[in-house]
Amino acid sequence: MSAYIDALIALPIIIPLLAGALSLVFWRSHAAQRWMGVLGTLLLLIVSVHLLLETWEQDHLVMHMGGWHAPFGIVLVSDMLAAIMVILTGIIGFATAVYSLSDIGERHERFGYYPLFHLLLAGVNGAFLTGDIFNLYVWFEVMLVASFALLILGGERAQMEGAIKYVTLNLVSSMLFLTAIGLLYGLTGTLNMADIAVRLGEVEDTGLVTVIAMLFMVSFGIKAAAFPLFFWLPASYHTPKVAVSALFAGMLTKVGVYALFRVFTLIFDQDVDYTHEILLWIAMLTMLTGVLGAAAQFEFRRILSFHIISQIGYMILGLALFTPLAILGGVFYILHHIIVKANLFLISGLTYQLKGSHELKELGGLYRSHPMLGLLFMVPALSLAGLPPLAGFFAKFIIIRAGIEVEAWLAVGVALVVGLLTLYSMVKIWNEVFWKAQPAGIGPARSPGRSLFWMWPPIIGLALTTVAIGLYGQPVFEMAERSAEQLLDTSRYIEAVLGADYIESLQEMRR
Amino acid sequence: MNMQSLILRTAGNFLLPLLLLFSVFLLLRGHDEPGGGFIAGLVAAGAIVLYLFAMDIADARRVLRVDPRDLLGAGMAIAVLSGAPAAFLGQPYFTAQWWEFALPGGGELKLSTVLIFDIGVYLVVVGAVLTIILNLAEAED
């Protein structure tokens, strides 16, 4: 039984690594790589479903890598939050792998699209599952290295320009992260997150702990594209292939948000009045700047990129309010957002293939020629804006309700206004791309013989998922509820990782 | 790229096998002493690069026999799979497995999945470094 659990936790990392290695072995055959992409991610999705079910049964799953026990070895831990994130990686990975069949040409495949794609998924899953703060850094780097290469795949001028900002800011963030880990290690003498959480209770110099907390906040804030260091995101996300954009938009910034959720519930919950008050302001400003930035844009993917930022604000707001309902809302929001945002990017890619442009003023008339696509766009777009009965409505509703309960009126007001402005942006896209007449003299850029067939199933599947979460949201709500419970009751996590004996011996030492 | 230096060409011929042998030595010694797959891979890649400088790209590719990208993929697959035996024995992934063999002349041979992992790392490093350098060298020509 325990061997089954061990394998289950490790597989979401092993499968993409192995699939990446095999697609490198078969780098000569484009067809083999494509099927490896689809089959590998499908397998990943199946395993992650099992992981989620098993985590639901047993609360926390812990695996001691290589048989070296915590706090000395590296542990992989799956709690509800991690399991939810892993299953989302599976969904988005599978959707983009299928989409890539039509989107990614041989030229990009020759530069190693598929191996990098798998490496990115491995990095993302590793970051979600690890219980060791330095290991988290390593997975961040795995993910970033893969994302750097994916971002410049194709080597166009705009890509290079975006990549410079992306790489520079992310390296700064990594340096801060590493510095913070060093300080934390100096203070506590351990790298295991559960062990750090226990030992920070004994540290007398609470001022230093807060300083380290702020370093983590800035570092993860950059990776999550939170205010004020978000500008790398709109500079780069609209430049690579659409499948890559969708994968980035769905997963990458959310890894930063996940890290914030993990660290600011498990480790830094000593001085909540100070740290989470700052998070609250970050959240509000992130929401506002993101949505205002989007209002000024007239390029399909740039609008969507700015909306990632404003949505990140909602998630951080959930963390900042720090009540069970707010954290629940934050997790629900992440869950809904990943599916919706990836889908919107996939749709932008399909409209590009159909009409040959990303610029709103060059697009038009899509509703007349492809009414089905219009409908498919409406689902994620309205969900993003928070209209019932779609998933986004419940996500926003829970967070705003949580805000009202703690009487954070300013945050509630901002969240409502930003929701309205999001609707404005989505209606703008709808009007320009689907409703208005096709501007004269602009036709599709791609050869008409190109098959777009594989772009449809992922878009339809993700749209149906969004509707399903809205209509039958109870299980999803319960999962988010459980993860909020786990995040706020850290003793369960700590005991699962370290074992009751170890904690007892620590307490005896203290006496 | 070709320097046409007689001394370098002659030395390159002798140094290549020596350096490759040395890299294998480093690889095998790595478990308990300084060495290991990473540094051994760098030494092996260095040997091929030296040969590239002494001769030319076609010679370097010929002496390597396989495309470095194949090494990269194979190495990564080997490294990842080296953790798998533990999983089949009901232990956590990557738990080291040891096999001991008595050698005919007395003494024993210890093999482990750790060594297999190191061989994977070795191949990944050789593959990655040579993919980059050979491509750069070709771009320069």
Interface residues (C-beta under 8 A of the other chain):
Chain A: S2 A3 D6 A7 A10 I14 L17 L18 G20 A21 L22 S23 L24 V25 F26 W27 M63 H64 M65 G66 G67 P115
Chain B: R69 D70 L72 G73 A74 M76 A77 A79 V80 L81 G83 A86 A87 G90 Q91 P92 Y93 F94 T95 A96
